[in-house]
């Protein structure tokens, strides 16, 4: 019997484990330190000497922000590896092997792209897919310049997805609404200590870096910090993302940069709008699953089919023409969305209202038609677990009297994952409840 354990964080950044981003640099009596990496480079809006200490151009070929994602049409046979460099490394490559000492160059296309640049800044995003792998097998890898070893990363490792026939117990780490800042310190520290021995994958349910909220911090209000915040967050998460597949779906905070500096600049607004940063920085298995960019995608892991749905676009009733999501693998079917259908806070007399009503109209009939087992969501920054629900009645078949055990539930179980941190803070659970709410 397969048992899936969901490890959900509802906590409220560690200092960034930045490889070579501007947060590595700081002021000292001798100028910007470390001198080998940093120099003084003032940008308009900087409020301190520390902010004006930035990375030198000479170290910009080094790979950073390394992260993994499951890939491939056949489960467990491929892994996507992504990283970034401040310079265009035209011979970007990836090496893989069954041990650290047997790494071999992978014959695969490495795509490189950028979505924003100015006179002071470039960042290139590289994506490679390693194929021909075996399911649930540990591999070692590194990335970087094929022609200059000093611009290659340290060796890390990953474990591929489980085959559909593998019904072993496994853990998935699930959270949404993380971001960068003081509220995320404890969560980022905790998840960065996790390894592939403890969890098979991470699912981040939208609202990833909160770079769009950069201007809400006083020291950043007058500046343009969108890219710096995104870079800091991705480097701060690299200990986890470089060794455990980090699956994501889109949330409202991925949409655009909306600081005053962005909105006053047509070039910034255009380059940083329409979910461009999210779709360029990350690589989800949308091509293999007939999805649409990183907005709609799915994957199998063991006997479970996971599908990521976009609640940020295509209203109303988008699923009919946006993504062939309604497939099922084995015994279990999970759906991930950022915005919930069922939230006590956004319901009246048990009926979804406002935005949740629109999400319900778009998705619920299909969730019921295709007998989806679990729907996990974020967005509301507090935790709820509901009884199995069918528009909008609780379906109690197989539910224990204490509402703690659901045996073969006859309708989807909706879970609101809480808030993992983020700058907006946690929300309080409402004082009232609904007939379909269990916790």
C-alpha positions in Angstrom: 0.0 0.0 0.0 1.3 3.4 -0.9 1.3 6.1 1.7 1.9 9.7 0.9 3.0 12.0 3.7 2.4 15.7 3.1 4.7 17.9 5.1 3.1 21.4 5.0 4.7 24.5 6.4 2.5 27.2 7.9 5.4 29.0 9.6 6.3 32.6 9.5 15.7 34.4 4.9 18.3 33.1 6.3 21.1 35.3 5.1 21.2 34.4 1.5 23.4 31.5 0.6 24.4 33.7 -2.3 27.0 32.3 -4.6 27.8 35.6 -6.3 25.0 38.0 -6.0 25.0 41.6 -4.6 24.0 40.5 -1.1 27.4 38.8 -0.8 29.0 42.3 -0.6 29.2 44.6 2.4 31.0 47.7 3.5 34.1 47.6 5.7 36.7 50.1 6.7 38.7 49.1 3.6 35.8 49.5 1.2 33.6 46.8 -0.3 34.3 43.3 0.9 35.2 40.6 -0.1 37.5 42.6 -2.5 37.9 39.6 -4.8 34.2 39.7 -5.6 32.9 43.2 -4.9 33.3 46.8 -5.8 31.5 50.2 -5.1 28.9 50.7 -7.8 26.2 53.3 -6.8 22.7 52.9 -8.3 20.0 55.5 -8.0 17.8 54.8 -5.0 20.6 53.2 -2.9 20.2 54.3 0.7 23.4 53.0 2.2 27.0 52.2 1.3 26.2 48.5 1.8 23.6 48.7 -0.9 26.1 50.2 -3.3 28.6 47.4 -2.8 28.0 45.1 -5.8 29.6 42.1 -7.5 32.4 42.8 -10.0 31.9 41.9 -13.6 34.8 39.4 -13.5 33.0 36.8 -11.4 29.8 36.9 -13.4 30.4 33.7 -15.3 29.9 31.5 -12.2 26.7 29.5 -12.0 24.2 30.4 -9.2 20.6 29.8 -8.4 20.9 26.1 -9.3 17.6 24.3 -9.1 16.0 21.0 -10.2 12.6 19.9 -11.5 11.2 16.5 -12.6 11.1 16.1 -16.4 10.5 13.6 -19.1 7.4 11.9 -20.6 8.2 8.6 -18.9 8.3 9.0 -15.1 11.7 8.9 -13.5 13.7 9.0 -16.7 14.7 12.7 -16.8 15.6 15.7 -14.7 15.6 19.4 -15.6 18.6 21.4 -14.2 18.5 25.2 -14.2 21.0 27.9 -13.2 21.8 31.5 -13.8 24.9 33.6 -14.7 25.4 37.3 -14.9 27.3 36.9 -18.2 26.3 34.9 -21.2 28.2 31.7 -20.9 27.9 30.3 -24.4 29.4 26.9 -23.6 27.0 26.2 -20.6 26.9 22.5 -19.9 25.9 19.9 -17.5 27.7 16.8 -16.2 26.1 13.7 -14.6 27.2 10.4 -13.1 26.4 7.7 -10.6 29.2 9.0 -8.3 31.1 12.2 -7.8 34.1 10.7 -9.5 32.3 9.5 -12.6 30.8 12.7 -14.0 30.5 12.8 -17.7 29.4 15.6 -20.0 25.8 15.3 -21.0 24.9 15.5 -24.7 21.9 17.8 -24.3 20.7 21.2 -25.5 21.3 23.9 -22.9 18.9 26.8 -23.5 19.9 30.3 -22.4 17.6 33.3 -22.2 17.2 36.6 -20.4 14.1 38.8 -19.9 15.5 42.0 -18.4 18.7 43.9 -18.8 19.9 47.5 -18.4 23.3 49.4 -18.4 24.2 47.9 -15.1 22.6 44.4 -15.1 22.3 41.2 -17.1 21.2 37.8 -15.9 21.1 34.7 -18.2 18.9 31.7 -17.3 20.1 28.3 -18.4 18.0 25.1 -18.6 19.1 21.6 -19.5 17.2 18.3 -19.4 19.2 15.2 -18.5 17.5 12.1 -20.1 18.1 8.4 -20.1 17.9 8.1 -16.3 16.5 5.3 -14.2 13.5 5.8 -11.8 14.2 6.5 -8.1 17.9 6.5 -8.6 20.6 8.8 -7.1 22.8 10.8 -9.5 25.5 13.4 -9.1 25.9 16.4 -11.3 27.5 19.8 -11.8 26.9 22.7 -14.2 28.8 25.6 -15.7 31.3 26.4 -18.5 32.6 23.5 -20.5 35.7 25.4 -21.4 36.8 26.9 -18.0 36.6 24.6 -15.0 36.7 27.5 -12.5 33.3 28.6 -13.8 31.6 25.3 -12.9 29.5 24.6 -9.8 30.3 22.3 -6.9 29.0 18.7 -7.4 25.5 18.1 -6.0 23.1 15.2 -6.3 19.4 14.3 -7.0 17.1 11.4 -6.9 14.8 10.7 -9.9 11.0 10.3 -9.6 9.5 7.0 -8.6 8.0 4.7 -11.3 4.2 4.3 -11.5 4.5 0.8 -10.2 6.4 2.0 -7.0 3.8 2.1 -4.2 6.3 2.8 -1.4 5.7 5.5 1.2 7.2 8.9 0.4 7.1 12.5 1.7 6.3 15.7 -0.2 7.1 19.1 1.3 4.2 21.5 0.5 3.9 25.2 1.1 2.9 28.4 -0.5 3.5 32.1 -0.1 7.1 32.1 1.1 9.1 35.0 -0.2 12.1 36.8 1.1 12.4 38.8 4.3 12.2 38.5 8.1 9.0 36.4 8.1 10.7 33.7 6.0 13.9 33.3 8.0 12.8 30.2 10.0 11.1 28.5 7.1 14.0 28.9 4.8 16.5 27.7 7.5 14.3 24.6 8.1 13.7 23.5 4.6 17.4 24.0 3.6 18.3 21.3 6.1 16.1 18.8 4.4 17.6 16.2 2.0 16.4 13.8 -0.6 16.5 11.1 2.1 13.7 12.9 3.8 11.5 14.2 1.0 11.1 13.2 -2.6 10.0 16.6 -3.9 8.8 20.1 -2.9 5.6 21.7 -4.2 5.5 25.5 -3.8 1.9 26.5 -4.3 2.6 30.0 -5.8 3.7 33.4 -4.5 7.4 32.4 -4.7 9.9 35.3 -4.1 7.5 38.2 -3.5 10.0 40.3 -5.5 7.0 42.4 -6.6 6.7 43.6 -2.9 10.3 44.9 -2.9 9.2 48.5 -2.7 7.2 48.0 0.5 10.4 47.9 2.6 11.6 51.4 3.5 15.2 50.9 2.4 14.1 49.7 -1.0 11.1 52.0 -1.6 12.9 54.5 -3.9 15.0 51.9 -5.7 14.6 49.2 -8.3 15.1 46.0 -6.3 12.9 43.5 -8.1 15.7 41.5 -9.6 17.9 41.7 -6.6 15.2 40.3 -4.4 14.4 37.5 -6.8 18.1 36.6 -7.1 18.6 36.7 -3.3 15.6 34.5 -2.8 16.7 31.9 -5.3 20.2 31.8 -4.0 18.9 31.5 -0.4 16.9 28.4 -1.4 19.7 26.8 -3.4 20.8 24.3 -0.7 17.3 22.7 -1.0 16.5 23.4 -4.7 19.8 22.0 -6.0 19.3 18.6 -4.4 15.5 18.1 -4.3 13.2 18.7 -7.3 11.4 22.0 -6.6 8.1 22.1 -8.4 6.1 25.3 -8.5 2.8 26.7 -9.7 1.9 30.3 -10.5 0.5 32.8 -7.9 -0.6 36.4 -8.1 2.7 37.7 -6.9 4.4 36.2 -10.0 2.5 38.6 -12.3 4.7 41.7 -12.6 7.0 44.2 -10.9 4.7 47.0 -9.6 7.1 49.2 -7.6 7.0 52.9 -8.5 10.3 52.6 -10.4 8.8 49.8 -12.5 5.5 51.6 -13.2 7.3 54.8 -14.2 9.4 52.9 -16.8 7.8 51.5 -19.9 10.8 49.2 -20.5 10.7 47.8 -17.0 7.0 47.4 -17.0 7.1 45.5 -20.3 10.1 43.3 -19.5 8.8 42.4 -16.0 5.1 41.9 -16.7 3.0 39.0 -17.8 4.6 36.4 -15.5 7.8 36.8 -17.6 10.3 36.3 -14.7 8.5 33.3 -13.4 8.3 31.6 -16.8 12.0 32.4 -17.7 13.7 31.5 -14.4 11.9 28.2 -13.8 11.4 25.1 -16.0 8.4 22.9 -15.2 7.4 19.8 -17.3 4.8 21.6 -19.4 6.0 20.4 -22.8 6.0 16.7 -21.7 2.5 17.1 -20.2 1.0 19.1 -23.1 0.7 22.1 -20.8 1.2 25.8 -21.4 4.5 27.4 -20.2 4.9 27.1 -16.4 1.3 28.1 -15.9 -0.2 24.6 -16.6 1.7 21.4 -16.1 1.5 17.9 -14.6 3.7 15.0 -13.6 3.5 11.5 -12.2 5.4 10.4 -9.1 4.7 6.8 -8.1 1.0 6.0 -8.5 0.0 9.7 -8.0 -0.8 12.2 -10.8 0.0 15.8 -9.8 -1.5 18.6 -11.8 -0.7 22.3 -11.4 -3.5 24.6 -12.5 -3.3 28.4 -13.1 -5.8 30.4 -11.1 -4.2 33.6 -12.4 -5.4 33.7 -16.0 -8.0 32.5 -18.6 -11.2 33.2 -16.7 -13.9 32.1 -17.0 -14.0 28.3 -17.5 -10.5 28.1 -18.9 -9.7 24.4 -18.4 -11.7 23.2 -21.4 -9.2 24.8 -23.8 -6.1 25.5 -21.8 -4.6 22.2 -20.8 -5.4 18.5 -21.1 -5.2 18.2 -17.3 -7.9 15.7 -16.8 -5.9 12.5 -16.9 -5.4 10.0 -14.1 -2.5 7.8 -13.1 -3.0 4.8 -10.8 -5.0 5.3 -7.6 -4.5 8.9 -6.6 -5.1 12.2 -8.3 -3.9 15.5 -6.8 -4.5 19.1 -8.0 -2.5 22.1 -7.0 -3.8 25.7 -7.4 -2.8 29.0 -5.8 -6.2 30.4 -5.1 -8.7 28.2 -3.2 -12.2 27.3 -4.0 -13.2 26.7 -0.4 -12.1 29.0 2.4 -14.2 29.8 5.4 -13.0 33.4 5.2 -14.4 33.7 1.7 -17.7 32.0 2.1 -21.2 32.9 3.2 -23.7 30.2 4.3 -21.2 27.6 3.1 -21.1 29.1 -0.5 -17.9 30.5 -2.0 -18.0 34.3 -2.6 -16.0 36.9 -4.5 -12.8 35.5 -6.1 -13.3 32.0 -4.7 -16.7 31.8 -6.5 -15.0 32.5 -9.8 -12.4 29.8 -9.1 -15.3 27.4 -8.2 -17.1 28.2 -11.5 -14.0 27.5 -13.5 -12.8 24.3 -11.9 -15.1 22.5 -9.5 -17.3 20.6 -12.1 -14.2 19.1 -13.6 -12.7 18.2 -10.2 -15.9 16.3 -9.5 -16.2 14.8 -13.0 -12.7 13.3 -12.9 -12.9 12.2 -9.3 -9.9 14.2 -8.1 -8.8 13.1 -4.6 -7.1 16.1 -3.1 -6.9 19.8 -4.0 -4.1 21.8 -2.3 -4.0 25.6 -2.4 -2.4 28.7 -0.9 -3.0 32.4 -1.1 -4.9 32.9 2.2 -1.9 32.6 4.6 -3.7 30.4 7.2 -4.4 26.7 7.4 -7.7 24.8 6.8 -8.6 21.2 6.1 -12.0 20.5 4.8 -14.3 17.5 4.6 -14.8 16.0 1.1 -16.9 18.6 -0.7 -19.3 18.5 -3.7 -20.5 22.0 -4.5 -20.8 23.0 -1.7 -22.0 20.1 0.5 -19.9 17.9 2.7 -19.8 14.3 1.6 -19.4 12.2 4.7 -19.2 8.7 3.2 -16.0 7.1 4.7 -15.3 10.0 7.0 -14.7 9.1 10.7 -16.8 10.8 13.4 -13.9 12.9 14.6 -13.3 14.1 11.0 -9.7 12.9 11.2 -9.8 9.8 8.9 -11.2 9.8 5.3 -11.4 6.3 3.9 -12.1 6.3 0.1 -13.6 9.8 0.1 -16.3 10.3 -2.5 -15.5 14.0 -3.3 -12.3 16.1 -3.4 -10.6 17.0 -0.1 -9.6 20.7 -0.2 -6.6 21.8 1.9 -5.5 25.4 2.4 -1.8 25.1 3.1 -1.2 28.2 5.3 1.6 30.7 4.8 5.3 29.8 4.8 6.5 33.3 5.6 6.3 36.3 3.1 6.3 40.0 3.8 2.5 40.4 4.3 2.4 38.2 7.4 0.1 35.4 8.4 -3.6 35.7 8.5 -5.9 34.7 11.4 -8.4 32.0 11.0 -12.0 33.4 11.0 -14.1 33.1 14.1 -17.0 31.5 12.2 -16.9 28.1 10.4 -18.7 26.3 7.7 -20.4 22.9 7.6 -17.7 21.5 5.3 -14.7 22.7 7.4 -12.9 20.1 9.5 -9.9 22.1 10.9 
